[in-house]
C-alpha cells in the first residue's frame, strides 16, 4: 500500500524592509521627471514619448497591492538606480537565496517537529535561481546539515505546487520519507522598476513546507495531499529572456526583455478560466462539491484575478475566510504567494476540512493541490 503524503509544517521568511505604494510612486515619478528633462528636446520634436506618472490609485485598482517586502529598499527607491543593491558574496559564504531559504526551512521543520538530519531530500522550487550551478538546493541541503539528495526546479509562479507534487510522488514511491520544499524568491531582482505597468508588482520572500509520510509524522497538524494536478500551456505573454547565453549575442545585453515582461490583459483573459476549469474538473473527479471546500489558497498575483477565479470555483461570491489574501501586504511573490496564504491562514481549520492550494503563472503553468486536514 502506497504511503500517504502530507504537509506537516510550513515556514515563512519575511525581509526586514517594506516599501509602500506611496514610497514606490514617489520614486517612480521622480525618475519620470529626470527622464523627461534629459530627453526634453526629443520629446518636444516628437522623436520620443514622454513618460507619465504612476499613482497609488492606479496600482491598487489594477492589482490590489498596497506594499511589498524587499531585500533592499534603498537601491530600489533611488530614482537614479531603481535596482536592489545586493553585494556579491564569496563562495565561502552562504548565498542570499540560501540564507533566506534556510530561515524559512528552519521554521517549517520546527513546525513539523523534525530535524534537518531526518530529511531525505531538499527541493528548491523558485522562479529565478541566483546561479546556474551548483544547485541552490544542494547549497541549502549542506547549510541545513541534511543528507540524501537535492535539486532545483523552476516552473515560474507554479514552482511551489509543482515541487509539492514532486515531494508527494517521492513519498508515495518510497524514494523518500521526508522532503523539504523551499521557495526563495528575490523577485525585485528581475523587475523593471521603470515600467509603469509593472513597477509595483513584485516583492521578496521565502517559504518552505515539509512533505512527509503521514504515518511516520509526529506533527500536531497534518494536511493530507488528497490529489494534485499540474498543467502547462506554452505562452509568450509572461516572459523573462535572461539566461546564460545572453553573452553570446552582445546586441541583447541590457535589453528590457531580460527582465520581467507581460501582456497583463491577455494573461487575465486566458489564465483565469483555465485555472477555474482545472480546479472545477479536479473536484468533480474527486466527488467534492465546491461548498465542501473550507478554503482556497490561491496564487497571490492580482486581486482581480483571484476574485474572478474564486467566484468561478464556488459559483458564488466567496467570503474573505474562504479565499484569504496576503497580496495587499506582500505583493506578488511568485511561487511563494499561495504558500504564504496557506501558512498564515490554516490554523483555524479542523479535522477532515478540505481545501485547495493553487498556483498559476508563466508558462503558462497551473498547479492545484487538494488537501485534507488530519
Steps between C-alpha positions, in 0.01 A plus 500: 500500500637840397599744771274797570682827435416802713620851570611499863650846540542833322740790539522862392793742486399863453773757418546786744431779250157599368412748224156661495325597179551864595876456526519304176293753309709791630816328375347413162366850445837651593657281231233613251600861562868416452427308180277766346750772588790305348308436177309829486608597147420158352161500673427851368593389145279195520796264475437347842196456721494667839471270799186538715454486875382200696256529791392304805140496373612345172706233677229397747226493237714296259636251752376534857862546614573755772857415605776245455797363696843526337854387571627852422297817516752776438615382157145451376380844610803688364358654177847492343540127571164323553661159546550322833855521632608148595879473545681196365603240754802275494461134421579426863191694614138385470329659202214742558242253372645222714487719809134590439410142418658368820309747718168385352610136508595507867155632590328235287706221657429635849127500425525145368699390805796366302874561472692563180681171552167321442449645153545271201471771235503877449328666205557869432210603277505865392450727201864616490819339626793710614739297288499214253701258714571354743129457566354731764334194655836331558632814671187515720533129576860550615422814699220322689707188561269271305602197295332305221446682170411854392406675177369827361188542292343800328141522381481874567206593725385137520834371629371439855199287405702311241765443768239374745384243244859386443542462876168315528599264217831427675315414822251274323766322297714438808805688373469742793319521832546869579549771236559872542365729227638856518401805295745791534383785277698820442251625244620860516821386330320441169240779521528808280427780746486746209200332337181676610285194428700262720732694735275423798438128447765306690641454849760272659446211742579135567261220591545132580293190565588157633331213316522162669346158544196568717542172685852596610418859599495632856361840398201640687324594175514321166361591159455183297569548131180354357577582139718727287460610141761672286450665162724699267398697192763686301459877484724802439271728698716477815867484421855562621776436243795525737728200482853368471507544121440878520872569467504308170323791327620837622209684333260353756694598810300741715182476294173524691396144409774381736268612782140408577257590222136407456186570302280546805161514331568187295621316811184593689276391213674167441617387844192562715265262315775236467567499875132489592436220251791291633389525863133444414581186299732376773232537767239331280727201442559473874130528576547821698235771475634859498314585821689219674817706466579697811779699336692565181851642523550653157814634338533860612564685174199725454191551713271535200619165365455329836151641546390376158653153544349458847154600374524249216605218735238562769229612259439798728682780677735332752555639846840652587565197721437261211745677269749688718741752354848610601555687174434842652792462744746280307421579132569226244774272635485256210502135615488593869167687495255213545727345767501829694119496491503137619754569774306797638147366457472131587511464878127562546395205285395168652541127446364382161466856367579517127697776329688576178849646459538641150756689296513628143735708294754512220512207272205505532520267797221398737533284811212409732534287813196374691573469874312339788566597861593196711 
